[in-house]
Amino acid sequence: MTSKYIGRIVEIVYMDQSGKLSQRRIEVHGLKNGLIRATCQYTGQPRTFREDNVLAWQPVSQTA
């Protein structure tokens, strides 16, 4: 993931520390030292993701 996604909503496939896969929609707030600071769009909660555990990502179309 690159810094061009800061401020955007992306859909990610993520593997947590235990190896469990999840699909999430997040708003990216920042990238630093391999960590992604974001807000989960499903829960509204702030989250931090390890960039190397993001298996796939795709920007969400923000059309009206």
Contacts in CASP RR format, 6 or more apart in sequence:
PFRMAT RR
TARGET T0000
AUTHOR 0000-0000-0000
METHOD contacts of the structure
MODEL  1
MTSKYIGRIVEIVYMDQSGKLSQRRIEVHGLKNGLIRATCQYTGQPRTFR
EDNVLAWQPVSQTA
1 10 0 8 1.000
1 28 0 8 1.000
1 31 0 8 1.000
1 36 0 8 1.000
1 51 0 8 1.000
1 54 0 8 1.000
1 57 0 8 1.000
2 31 0 8 1.000
3 30 0 8 1.000
3 31 0 8 1.000
5 28 0 8 1.000
5 57 0 8 1.000
5 59 0 8 1.000
6 28 0 8 1.000
6 29 0 8 1.000
6 30 0 8 1.000
6 31 0 8 1.000
7 27 0 8 1.000
7 28 0 8 1.000
7 29 0 8 1.000
8 27 0 8 1.000
8 28 0 8 1.000
8 59 0 8 1.000
8 60 0 8 1.000
8 62 0 8 1.000
9 25 0 8 1.000
9 26 0 8 1.000
9 27 0 8 1.000
9 28 0 8 1.000
9 41 0 8 1.000
9 59 0 8 1.000
9 60 0 8 1.000
9 62 0 8 1.000
10 25 0 8 1.000
10 26 0 8 1.000
10 28 0 8 1.000
10 57 0 8 1.000
10 58 0 8 1.000
10 59 0 8 1.000
10 60 0 8 1.000
11 23 0 8 1.000
11 24 0 8 1.000
11 25 0 8 1.000
11 57 0 8 1.000
11 58 0 8 1.000
11 59 0 8 1.000
11 60 0 8 1.000
12 23 0 8 1.000
12 24 0 8 1.000
12 25 0 8 1.000
12 26 0 8 1.000
12 49 0 8 1.000
12 54 0 8 1.000
12 55 0 8 1.000
12 56 0 8 1.000
12 57 0 8 1.000
13 21 0 8 1.000
13 22 0 8 1.000
13 23 0 8 1.000
13 54 0 8 1.000
13 55 0 8 1.000
13 56 0 8 1.000
13 57 0 8 1.000
14 21 0 8 1.000
14 22 0 8 1.000
14 23 0 8 1.000
14 24 0 8 1.000
14 49 0 8 1.000
14 53 0 8 1.000
14 54 0 8 1.000
14 55 0 8 1.000
15 21 0 8 1.000
15 53 0 8 1.000
15 55 0 8 1.000
16 22 0 8 1.000
16 53 0 8 1.000
17 53 0 8 1.000
21 55 0 8 1.000
24 40 0 8 1.000
24 41 0 8 1.000
24 42 0 8 1.000
24 47 0 8 1.000
25 40 0 8 1.000
25 41 0 8 1.000
25 42 0 8 1.000
25 60 0 8 1.000
26 36 0 8 1.000
26 38 0 8 1.000
26 39 0 8 1.000
26 40 0 8 1.000
26 41 0 8 1.000
26 47 0 8 1.000
26 49 0 8 1.000
27 38 0 8 1.000
27 39 0 8 1.000
27 41 0 8 1.000
28 36 0 8 1.000
28 37 0 8 1.000
28 38 0 8 1.000
29 37 0 8 1.000
29 38 0 8 1.000
29 39 0 8 1.000
30 36 0 8 1.000
30 37 0 8 1.000
30 38 0 8 1.000
31 37 0 8 1.000
31 51 0 8 1.000
34 50 0 8 1.000
34 51 0 8 1.000
34 52 0 8 1.000
35 48 0 8 1.000
35 49 0 8 1.000
35 50 0 8 1.000
35 51 0 8 1.000
36 48 0 8 1.000
36 49 0 8 1.000
36 50 0 8 1.000
36 51 0 8 1.000
36 54 0 8 1.000
37 46 0 8 1.000
37 47 0 8 1.000
37 48 0 8 1.000
38 46 0 8 1.000
38 47 0 8 1.000
38 48 0 8 1.000
38 49 0 8 1.000
39 45 0 8 1.000
39 46 0 8 1.000
39 47 0 8 1.000
40 46 0 8 1.000
40 47 0 8 1.000
END
